[in-house]
Amino acid sequence: MLIPDAHKEVKEKNKISKSASELIMELIQSHATSGNRLADLKAAINKFTSYFSAQNIFKFKTIFTETEQFLQFADELRNFMEEAKISEYEKRTNEQYSSVIRSIGHETTNLVSKSGEIKKIITQINNDFERKNFVGAIKKIELNIDESANKIVQLLIKIKTFNDEHSFDLGASNLFTSDGHESKNKQAIELLKQLLKEIVDFKRDHISLSDSFELKFRVVENQNDTGWVEKLSNVGSEGTDILVKAMVNIMLLNVFKEGASKRFKDFRLHCMMDEIGKLHPNNVKGILQFANDRNIYLINGSPTENNAVNYKHIYKLEKDDKSFTRVKRILTNHA
């Protein structure tokens, strides 16, 4: 008698309480809900990835064409958050930008440290002219250095100063927090962004020592004082420019020659001087004496003739029939 009762109970459990039309409606609603949720998911993913560039640091995909790609991204993002990978990126990013700031600060320190040596050489050049000045129109030549006008150098010095002031803070905080270090991080990033922009505009792949300062000249010719100018082309006529340029080079050579003379006794230099034909004859004699007083002997390579008595030796250079250059002394001044 128990068996029929059990069979009846099973039938009651399997009894369907909804009609077929009701079930179809539920399926339609479920499908619509699923479609809406998928659309919401796609919209959320598109909005999320819109904040990232194609080459973003997290390597997030930013363009999706298939539904499976959206679902795969959602699954990977969930794993990304659950595994706390963002902390790893925070640490890595902080270490990288801190390292860049410190490296720039160190290299800039090495660059600007040369300014002391440059000032020393300039002082020696200025003193050299005072000791053995030029007999002629040039009454005074003076050199000086000023801060660099190069925008990259200016930014490098700013970054160096920032590193000096915040060297212990760099890397201690991170770029994504809103604590007290946030302004420092933003300042560091902004400096690096400005530097990158200037490097692109600079169109050169290096900074030289000469970029780290501005060299200025002051020349007094007769009663004309040029004041401080940045280019020798601004000191007077073409002949004066050439004369002053030659004198500056002679004094610079003399500074280095005197340093070498400590190791080599009776140290002398011979130098070829170009464009000497543009100088007034009186200045030719003066520049030769100016150089000889410093044990620097100029060789005039001008194709035009000058006053022979200004030179100790005069040579003629000519090619033979085999195109070999022959040097022939044609005059020696024993005075």
ABEGO torsion letter per residue (X at the ends): XAAAAAAAAAAAAABBABBAAAAAAAAAAAAAAAAAAAAAAAAAAAAAAAABBAABAAGBBABBABAAAAAAAAAAAAAAAAAGAAAAAAAAAAAAAAAAAAAAAAAAAAAAAAAAAAAAAAAAAAAAAAABBBBEABABBBBBBBBBABAAAAAAAAAAAAAAAAAAABGABBAABABAAAAAAAAAAAAAAAAAAAAAAAGBABBBAAAABBBBBBBBBEABBAEBBABAAAAEBAAAAAAAAAAAAAAAAAAAAAAAAAABBGBBBBBBBBGAAABBAAAAAAAAAAAAAAGBBBBBABABBBBAAABABBBBBBBBAAGBBBBBBABBBAX
